[in-house]
Amino acid sequence: MNRFGAIVGTLLLLVLAGMAGALESQVFTIEESNLYVELGPDFQVYESKVDANNSGMFSYNMGIKSTDPAAEEGVFISVFSVYDDVMRRMKPTSLIDLFLTGGVIAVEEGGDEITDSWDALSSTGENVTVYTINTETSLAQVEVCYMSCWNPSENDYVLMISSMDQNATERLIETLTIN
């Protein structure tokens, strides 16, 4: 019996020692970051909305518009933070293609059409494809706008729709940073 008691005692000590050990697990947190973009003094954020969902992404959507009431130009920016393990393992270019495909489908279902594309450089030096959208057939207040998606930081992506001119849109892509 002493041998059996010694074995049980040793096992109990091992279990207790294991329970007293450290536990490590991965957790995802959302942190506040700053978005910076050079648009000029005549623009302001006029609407913002947080969308926390269970699809593996957290998004912060904002509208930026000229302070001139007569101006129709503006920008919609959605910043996605990806926390889904599968999406985080995907190449950024694959996720960008996925987001843009959804955007193109929405544009076409809304009666607009993609008529052209061009490239801009992001603040990180990456090529960003920008799609030109002809909005003449829809109820939009402008005839042309631009749509693009890129990742200015490791797990963050920006989907942008701009009704500003091509030069201002390109400047926005070149200067947008998230810190």
C-alpha positions as CSV (number, residue, x, y, z in Angstrom):
1,M,0.0,0.0,0.0
2,N,2.9,2.4,0.7
3,R,4.0,2.1,-2.9
4,F,0.5,2.8,-4.2
5,G,0.1,5.8,-1.8
6,A,3.5,7.2,-3.0
7,I,2.4,6.9,-6.6
8,V,-0.9,8.6,-6.0
9,G,0.9,11.3,-3.9
10,T,3.4,11.9,-6.7
11,L,0.6,12.2,-9.3
12,L,-1.3,14.6,-7.1
13,L,1.8,16.8,-6.7
14,L,2.4,16.8,-10.5
15,V,-1.3,17.8,-11.1
16,L,-1.1,20.6,-8.5
17,A,2.2,21.8,-9.9
18,G,0.7,21.8,-13.4
19,M,-2.2,23.9,-12.2
20,A,0.1,26.4,-10.5
21,G,1.9,26.9,-13.8
22,A,1.4,29.8,-16.2
23,L,-1.4,29.8,-18.8
24,E,-0.8,31.5,-22.1
25,S,-3.5,32.1,-24.7
26,Q,-4.0,34.4,-27.6
27,V,-6.6,37.2,-27.3
28,F,-7.6,39.9,-29.7
29,T,-8.0,43.5,-28.6
30,I,-9.1,46.6,-30.4
31,E,-7.0,49.6,-29.9
32,E,-7.5,53.2,-30.6
33,S,-5.4,54.5,-33.5
34,N,-5.1,57.8,-35.3
35,L,-6.0,58.2,-39.0
36,Y,-4.1,60.9,-40.8
37,V,-4.7,62.2,-44.3
38,E,-3.8,65.4,-46.1
39,L,-7.0,66.8,-47.7
40,G,-6.6,70.5,-47.0
41,P,-8.3,72.8,-44.5
42,D,-11.8,72.7,-46.1
43,F,-12.7,69.1,-45.1
44,Q,-14.2,67.6,-42.0
45,V,-15.5,64.3,-40.7
46,Y,-19.3,64.6,-40.8
47,E,-20.3,61.1,-39.9
48,S,-18.7,58.1,-38.2
49,K,-20.0,54.7,-37.2
50,V,-18.5,51.7,-35.5
51,D,-19.5,48.2,-36.7
52,A,-18.4,45.5,-34.4
53,N,-19.6,42.2,-35.9
54,N,-18.9,38.5,-35.5
55,S,-17.6,38.0,-39.1
56,G,-13.9,38.4,-38.0
57,M,-13.7,42.1,-38.7
58,F,-14.2,45.3,-36.8
59,S,-14.9,48.4,-39.0
60,Y,-14.9,52.1,-38.4
61,N,-16.8,54.0,-41.1
62,M,-16.5,57.7,-41.7
63,G,-17.7,60.3,-44.2
64,I,-15.5,63.3,-45.0
65,K,-17.0,66.2,-46.8
66,S,-16.0,69.7,-47.8
67,T,-17.1,72.5,-45.4
68,D,-18.3,74.4,-48.4
69,P,-22.1,73.7,-48.5
70,A,-22.1,74.1,-52.3
71,A,-19.4,71.4,-52.8
72,E,-20.6,67.9,-53.6
73,E,-17.2,66.2,-53.2
74,G,-16.5,63.9,-50.4
75,V,-15.1,60.6,-49.3
76,F,-16.4,57.5,-47.6
77,I,-13.7,55.6,-45.7
78,S,-14.2,52.3,-44.0
79,V,-11.2,51.0,-41.9
80,F,-11.4,47.3,-41.3
81,S,-9.4,45.6,-38.5
82,V,-9.2,41.9,-39.3
83,Y,-9.1,39.6,-36.3
84,D,-10.4,36.3,-37.8
85,D,-7.6,33.7,-37.7
86,V,-8.3,32.5,-41.3
87,M,-8.4,36.0,-42.7
88,R,-5.3,37.0,-40.8
89,R,-3.4,34.2,-42.5
90,M,-4.5,35.3,-46.0
91,K,-2.1,37.4,-48.0
92,P,-3.1,41.1,-47.9
93,T,-3.5,41.2,-51.7
94,S,-6.1,38.3,-51.4
95,L,-8.1,40.2,-48.8
96,I,-7.9,43.4,-50.8
97,D,-9.2,41.5,-53.9
98,L,-12.0,40.0,-51.7
99,F,-13.1,43.4,-50.4
100,L,-12.9,45.0,-53.9
101,T,-14.9,42.2,-55.4
102,G,-17.7,42.9,-52.9
103,G,-17.5,46.6,-53.7
104,V,-17.6,46.0,-57.5
105,I,-20.6,43.8,-57.1
106,A,-22.4,46.4,-55.0
107,V,-21.6,49.1,-57.6
108,E,-22.9,47.0,-60.4
109,E,-26.1,46.0,-58.5
110,G,-26.7,49.7,-57.8
111,G,-26.8,50.4,-61.5
112,D,-23.3,52.0,-61.8
113,E,-20.4,50.6,-63.8
114,I,-16.7,50.4,-63.5
115,T,-15.3,52.2,-66.6
116,D,-11.5,52.4,-65.9
117,S,-8.8,51.8,-63.4
118,W,-5.5,53.4,-62.5
119,D,-2.8,53.0,-59.9
120,A,-1.7,55.2,-57.0
121,L,1.1,54.7,-54.4
122,S,0.0,54.3,-50.8
123,S,1.9,55.9,-47.9
124,T,3.8,52.6,-47.5
125,G,4.9,52.7,-51.1
126,E,2.5,49.9,-52.3
127,N,0.5,50.1,-55.5
128,V,-3.2,50.7,-55.0
129,T,-5.6,50.0,-57.8
130,V,-8.3,52.7,-58.1
131,Y,-11.5,51.9,-60.0
132,T,-13.3,54.7,-61.8
133,I,-17.1,54.4,-61.4
134,N,-19.5,56.0,-63.8
135,T,-22.5,57.0,-61.7
136,E,-24.6,58.7,-64.4
137,T,-27.2,55.9,-64.3
138,S,-27.8,56.0,-60.6
139,L,-29.2,58.7,-58.3
140,A,-25.7,59.9,-57.2
141,Q,-25.1,63.6,-57.2
142,V,-21.8,63.2,-59.0
143,E,-21.1,61.6,-62.4
144,V,-17.8,59.9,-61.5
145,C,-16.3,58.6,-58.3
146,Y,-13.3,56.3,-57.4
147,M,-13.1,53.2,-55.3
148,S,-10.0,51.5,-53.9
149,C,-8.9,49.2,-51.1
150,W,-5.4,48.9,-49.5
151,N,-3.8,48.0,-46.2
152,P,-1.9,50.9,-44.6
153,S,-0.9,48.7,-41.6
154,E,-0.5,45.1,-40.8
155,N,-4.0,44.0,-39.9
156,D,-5.9,47.1,-41.1
157,Y,-7.5,47.7,-44.5
158,V,-9.1,50.8,-46.0
159,L,-12.0,50.7,-48.4
160,M,-12.5,54.2,-49.9
161,I,-15.1,55.7,-52.2
162,S,-14.2,59.2,-53.3
163,S,-16.2,61.8,-55.2
164,M,-13.2,64.2,-55.2
165,D,-11.2,64.6,-58.4
166,Q,-8.5,62.1,-59.4
167,N,-5.7,64.3,-58.1
168,A,-7.3,64.8,-54.6
169,T,-8.1,61.1,-54.5
170,E,-4.6,60.1,-55.3
171,R,-3.3,62.5,-52.7
172,L,-5.6,60.9,-50.1
173,I,-4.2,57.5,-50.9
174,E,-0.6,58.7,-50.8
175,T,-1.0,60.4,-47.4
176,L,-3.4,58.2,-45.4
177,T,-1.7,56.5,-42.4
178,I,-3.0,54.7,-39.4
179,N,-0.9,54.9,-36.2
